[in-house]
Amino acid sequence: MAVQKKLVQEQLTQQELETWLWKAADILRGAVKPEKYGSYILPLLFFRRLSDVYREEYEEALQKYKSEKVASQSFVHKLANISKGCLWDDLRKQTKDVGGKLNDIHAEIARANPDLDGVINRTDFNKPDEIPPSRLAKLIEHFSQKDLGNKKAPPDMLGNAYEYLLKQFNEEAPARAGEFYTPREVVRVMVEMLDPDEGTEIYDPCAGTGGMLIVSHYHLLSKKREPKKLFLHGQEINAETWAIARMNVILHGLEAEIRQGDTLADPKFLEGNSLRKFDFVLANPMWNQDGYKDVMENDRLGRFGYGIAPSSSADWGWIQHMLASLKATGRMGVVLDQGSLFREGAEGKIRQKVVEDDLVECVVALPEKIFYNTGAPGCLIFLNKKKPPEKKGKVLFVYAAKDFEKLKKMNRLRDQDIEKTVRTYREFKGVSKHAELVPVEKIRENDYNLSVTRYVDVFEEDEPIDVSQVWTGLKALESERHEIEQKLGSYLRELGYER
């Protein structure tokens, strides 16, 4: 078995890795549309990783068995089985039809690893009108500069670099980003508030690039818990985004079951004729999605017992799907447009029933300009199927809209902003100008409006006016004005002007 020449390289730092990876975008700049950067860079990064890990495994086996034949037959593939002639070094030897060769290699890897079919082989690299062959060749040489095996780039480091690339791609083409990428700071708020633990199952019905699942994994790690005992599941409608999510979890060294398909129309997580149930559900569905009324009216899984959401917005359809996917003790968090908190009509009626069933636990108003494809302020809605006694009949409203860092184009939640919101939720009590614990009776009086500013007084009180001090100031100004007029008249007379 021929293996590529080993690169002499110390372990990369996180910053070095991220800076080097982002330079790949500079190679494509001007020749490839910004929204397509990820389509070419991410599969190449993934292939390089698979190849380097495979080479590492082979070299370890060769050192152990001292025989190429025995080594080839014995070692266990950690990421993927790579057939002869399909390593990175084999690609570099290609001087003509590089795009075609890359397509063939990816197709062979997918054939040898069925779980990667549709993931590694989704991009067509043999499209000169979309990616010029000269740029592709430069891109391959760029990725040849670093060893991306486990020893040089551990899974958490490479996974974080992958997430960094996703963020950078989103900033290059923000209009599309919001469809599949939730700012990780928002995800952190959700995960830390839900606080999953070992032995629980998490489900994201709108998985996007897999951020909710990955942040949940690292949340356990930060608590010194065993993240391998957290079971991750997701579904994503867009095939390309699903492939990105699959690569994302693999590069992080995680196990997650992510399926592809339209969750509302064709949910993939079933047990017999019913939805599969999870301990936690969290998601950021596309806001105000239209076109699902017929799906809800003809649902065979009993998901929409609270009512049919209108054709113009499936927000409360998503909430009902998530509720139906929860165990009897389950909890959920969802990111939505703030309009979902107060719109009337069919949505208002659904919201009323959900509130009356005492499922709403907390509502958080987020700052504006923190999402990539809209400046609108979103909100977080947390529901609990089994509230503890101290929370029954109450909803915590949190106004976090003023807690952010202002950047050039967007706003961002800082660590202290995240900690403030999470701490407020955990303490579950009112905080002046920030949070209010409201009984369901008051929400009922407000026609089930869940707008945070309806319940949290966010307006600053006017400072008391000292009338005598103001009057003294006015008299001083009047005296000063009179003195100036006298001086001006004197100057005019000296110049021969009469007033």
Secondary structure, 3 states (H helix, E strand, C coil): CCCCCCCCCCCCCHHHHHHHHHHHHHHHECCECHHHHHHHHHHHHHHHHHHHHHHHHHHHHHHHHCCHHHHHHHCCCCCCCCCCCCCHHHHHCCCCCHHHHHHHHHHHHHHHCHHHCCCCCCCCCCCCCCCCHHHHHHHHHHHCCCCCCCCCCCHHHHHHHHHHHHHHHHHHCHHHHCCCCCCHHHHHHHHHHHCCCCCCEEEECCCCCCHHHHHHHHHHHHCCCCHHHCEEEEEECCHHHHHHHHHHHHHCCCCEEEEECCCCCCCCCEECCEECCEEEEEECCCCCCCCCHHHHHCCCCCCCCCCCCCCCCCHHHHHHHHHHCEEEEEEEEEEEEHHHHCCCHHHHHHHHHHHHCCCEEEEEECCCCCCCCCCCCEEEEEEECCCCHHHCCEEEEEECCCCCEECCCCEECCHHHHHHHHHHHHHCCCECCCEEEEEHHHHHHCCCCCCHHHCCCCCCCCCCCCHHHHHHHHHHHHHHHHHHHHHHHHHHHHCCCCC
